[in-house]
Structure formats: C-alpha cells, structure tokens
C-alpha cells in the first residue's frame, strides 16, 4: 500500500485512515432523529469486513460508547473471526471523570474491563478521553506508563487535549520512557482550528499523530445534504449554516471530479495530506468502501491550497470539546 503512517509504540506501519465506532451500539446518541436508525449488527459486520478488506487497520472505540456496547460488538466480531485480531490495531479510551481521584487504579481497572469486553489480551492504543481529570498531567502519565509496562497496551494517547496539554503529557510520559502516540481531536474542512491554532504543528514537532474524528463533518461534507435539504437529527460538531457548507462541498466536488473521487473522499484525503489519520464512521459495507477511496492517490499542492482557502475554523466551546466527543 502506497499510503502508510506510524504510531509511536506500534511497530507495524498502517494506512493513514481508521474506522470510528462511536455509533456502534450507541442508540442514545445516534438513534435520535432517525440518524443511523438502520444501523444493525449485520450491517456492522459488513462494514467491518469491507474496512479490513480495504487495508484499513485502526479501529477506534471507547468504554463510554453505548455503555461499552461498541466494545462488545467488536469483541463479538473478533470472536467470530479470530484471525482478524492480527489485522487490526485496536484503540479504546478511558474517561477520567473528576471523581476518579485514584487515577492509576481507575485507569487500570477500566482498561481491564475494556479488554474483557473486546475479548483480547491487550489493546494497541489506550487513550485518555478528555482533559477533565482533577489529577495532574504527571499522575495521568504515570498511570498510562504503568499499563504500558504491564503489557496491557502497546501505545498511549490523548483525546481533545490542547497544544499546551499535549506538551505537558508528552514530557511527563518521556520521563517514564514512554512515547505519546496520538491526540484525537475533531478536525475537518469544517473545523480547521487544530491546524490554524497551532495544535497540529505542536503534535507534528513532538511526533504525536492527530487522529481526526468527525472528518466529514458528521455527513455534511458528503454532498448528500445542502441548505435546501439539511441533515436530520442533532449534528452539533462545528455547526455552520448549510449555505457555508455548500460552498465547501462545491470545491470538494470540483476537485474530486478529475480524480474520480467523491466530495467525502476528497475531504478525507485533505486530512491525510495534512499528516493526520481521519477516523470516519461506517454503518455498512458501502460506506466503508467509500471511506477507503481516500487512499491510493494524492491531492496536488494547488488543490490543497484551494481547500485551505474555503476551510472553516469551526471553533467550539470547552464544554463541547470535552463532553460532546466520542
């Protein structure tokens, strides 16, 4: 595969594209307004198979997705397909709620519970779900380093951390001899703020990979919706008037046509060109295959510049940054 990237702490190279599984089993969030109402486990199986067939290995989940149901679904998939374990890089997350004052014990217990739901001996990437803990960055780093040393995860990362927070955790982990592999944040052409605000540059300098969630703006960048036909349900990440989104999609469409690519594939490729790993969701085989169409080709420097020119910063509040992400 021409497209390859790496995560610190994980030896094998992987495609610069992942699969986000927030919607898997989380009816409380994604069942609203009819969104993903047709997401059945049979279709999830099809999405899984198509994802792996396309060479996409990084599978991202979390303990809070559907109260652990996302992890259980992945566990059932792996139990039915034991050889798939060697084909995937499993990433999950720990929610460091403020009341979890003994963060080392709480994190280890949560990881063991995730491992049990996933039906594996260890995960590949364990992430702190948000900067909400009352404990210091040093205590968080110590807890992460301990589970690496114990062999419960190969690599560790963060989610929704600012540039300054990444610097502190990176330094604290380094004192334990453990690299910081990733920082998962919302990034798309509707939320370019991680780049324009300096977070992407900081992560690049430190060797920390950005995992970009909501990379097609919760479907807004697919070309399926417009100001005249807006998306259903509550899609609250980096909300912009659909008239503005339509302008971005028009450029995506114009750039994609000569490459025989869809607006969503161009939007994902823009993130790959920025050095990130986008992690779009997939609720069926067709979506998984469409996502993989972001791989195996490149945007020109001029095309990237044209997209940069129409990209929207999409700033969000601290409350949204912490609590609305999966």
N, C-alpha and C positions, 0 to 999 in steps of 0.2 A: 504493500500500500504506500502510495507516494506521500500521503499526509500522515505524519507521525509526530507525537509530542511525548513528554515525560512528566512524571510527578515525582518530586523528591521523596525518596524512601521506597519507591516502587521500581524494581529493576527493569521490567519489560516496557518497551515503548507502546503507546496506544494511540488510536485515532483521536484527533482533536475534536471529538464530538462525544457526547454522552446521552444518557436517557434519564430524564427526571420522572419520578414515580409518585409525585405528591397526590395526584388524582386517584391513584390505585387504592381503592378501599376507603377513600375519604368522602363519603356521600354528604357529610355535614357541610363541607365547603363547596365541593364541585357538583353536587347534585342540585344545587339551587338554580332556579330559573331555567331548568331543562338542560343546562350545560353538562355534557358527559352523561346524560341520562341513559345512553345506550352503551355505556362502558361496562361490559360484562367480563367475567373472568375468562371466558372462552376467547374473547377478543384480545384480552391482555396476553393470553398465551400466543396468539398470532403476532401481536406486536413484539413480544419477546423474541420469538423465533426470527422474525424479519430483521430485528435490530442486530442480533448476533450474526445472522447470515450476511449482513452488510459490513461486518468487521468492526462494529461499534461495541466496545467492551465495558465502558464506565457506566455503572448502574447506580443512581443516587436515590437514597431513601432517607427515612428518619424515624425515630421512635414515636414521634407525635403524629405521623401521617395516619389518619384513621385510627388513632389509638393503638398503633402497632400493626394494623391490618395490612398496610403496604409491605412491611417486612414479612408478614406471614404469607402473603401471596408469593413473594419472591422465594420464600422458603419452600412453598409447595412446588413452584416451578423447578427449583434445583433438585428437590427430592424426586421429581418425575424425570429429570434429565441430569443425572449425576455428573456426566462428562462436561456439562456446561460450566461447572464451577471453575475449571481451569481456563475457561474462555472469558470470564468476566472479572472486572475489578469492582468489588462491592464497596460502596461508600454509604455510611449512615451517620446519624448525628445524635448528640446529647443536648437536651435542653437544660441549661444551667440556671434553673429558676432560683430567685434570690434566697428562698428558704433552705436551699441545699448548701448549708454552710460547710459541711464536711465534704468539699467538692471532690477530693480524691476518692473517698469511699463511694459517693453517689455516682460519680462518673464510671467507676469500675463496675458497680452493680448494674447500671444502665446498659453498659456495653455487653456484659454477660447476658442480660435479658434480650438484647438485640441479636446477639449471636445465637441464642436459643431459638428465637422466632425465625431467624434466617436458616437455621439448621446447618451451620458451618462451624469450623473450629476457630476461625478468626475472621475479621473483616480486613479489607485492604486499606481503607481510608476512614478514619474516625474524626468527625468534625464537631466543634463547639457551635451550637445552633444560633447563638447570638450573644452580644456583649451585655448580658443582663445580670451576671453573677455579682454578688457583693464581695466575692473574694478577689484578691489581686491577680494581675496577669501572671505573676510568678507562681502563684498557687495553681492557677489553671494549667500553666506549662508543666509544673511538676506532676500534676495528675495525668496529663497526656503522656509525658515521658514514661511514667510508671507502666501504663498499659502497653506502650511500645516495648519496653524492656521485658515485660511479661509474655510478649508474643501474642497479645490479643488483637493487635492491629499492626499493619506494616508501616502505615504513614498516618500523619495527623494534619488536620486543617481547621479553619475557622469558617464562619459564615456571618455576613453582614458587619464585618469589622472595618473600621476606618483606617486610613493610612497610618495614623499615629498608633492606633491599637495594634495593627499588624507589626509595626516596628518593635513594639514592646514585647509582644508574644514571640516574635522571631528571635529576639535577643535572649529572652528567658529560656526558650527551648534550646538554643545553641549552647547555653551553659550546661545543659544535660546531654549534649552531643546528639540532639535530635533535630532534624530539619523541619521547617514549616512548609508543608507541601502546597497548600491551597487556601484561597479565601473565596467563598461562594457568595456572590452578590448579584443583584438584579442589574443586567446590562443588556441593552438592545439599541436599535436606532431610535427608540422612544425613550431611552434612558442612557444617554452617553456620559452622564456625570462621572462615573468611575474613571473615565479617561480624562475628561476636561478638568476634573477636580484633583487629579494627581494620584489617585489610588492605583490605577493601572501601572503608572510609571514606578511607584514605590514597590509594588509587587514584582515587576519585571527586574528591578535592581536587586531584589533580595532572592530571586529565584523562586518566588511564590506564584503559582498558577491561579489565574482567575477562572472560576467556574461560573458561567453566566446563566442564571436562571431567568425565566420568562423572556427568552431570547427573541421570540417573535411577538412580544407584547400581548401575551395571552390570546393569540389568534388575530390581533389587529393587523399584523403585517403580512397575512397570508393572501390578501386580495379578495378574500371571501366576503368581507364586510366593507361598508362605506358609510358616509354621512347619511345617505338615503336608506341604508339597511344596516343599522348598527348591530354590534354583537349583543346577544342576550345575556341575562344574568348580571352578577356583580363582578366586574373585572376591574379591580381598583388599582392595580400597579401602574404607576406612571401614566395616569389618565390624562389624555389630551382631547380636545374637540376633534371629532372624526374628520372634520374638514382639514385639519393639520395632518392627520394620519394619512388621508387620501393623497396629499402632496408627496409624502414619503413613499407611499406604495407606487405612485406613478413613476418615480425614479427607479424603484426596485424593478418594476415591470420593464421599463425601457432598457435597463442594464441587463436584465435576465434574458430577454428575447434572443440576442445574438449568441448567448451561451446555451440556449435551450433549457433555461432554468426558471423556476417559479419565483415569485417575489419572496416567499418564505426561504427558499434555498439561498437566494442572494443575501437576505438578511442574516442567515446563519453564517454564510461564507464571510461576510464582513467582519463578524466576530472572530472567526478563525484567523483572518488576516491580521487582526489586532493582537493575536497571540493568546487568546482566551480559549476555553473549552466550553462551548454552549451546551446546555443540557435540556433540550426541548422535551416535552412530554409526547407520548404516543398512545392513543387509545385503540388502535387497530394496526394491522399489517401495512395498510396503505400509508398511514401517517409515518410509521417507522421507516418505510422505504423512501418516502418523500424527504424526511429529515436527512437520510444518508446521502441524498443528492447534493448536499453541501460539500461533500468530499470529492476529491479527484480532479479538481480544476482550480483555477485562481482568478481573482479579480486583478485588473491592471491597477497601477498606481493612480491613473486618472479616474478610474471607476470608484476606487476607494475615496478619492478626494470629492467626487460628486456626491457620494453618500454622506461623507462627513459634513458637507455643506447643508444638507437637509436634515441631519440628525438632530433630535431634540434632547435637551439635558434631562428633563423629567425628574426634577428633584422631588424627594419625598420627606415626610416628617420622620423624626427619630422613632416615634411610636410605630409608624408603618414599617420602618427599616427593621425593627426588632420583631414585631409581632405578626406582621402580615406575610412573612416569608415562610415557605416550606422548603 
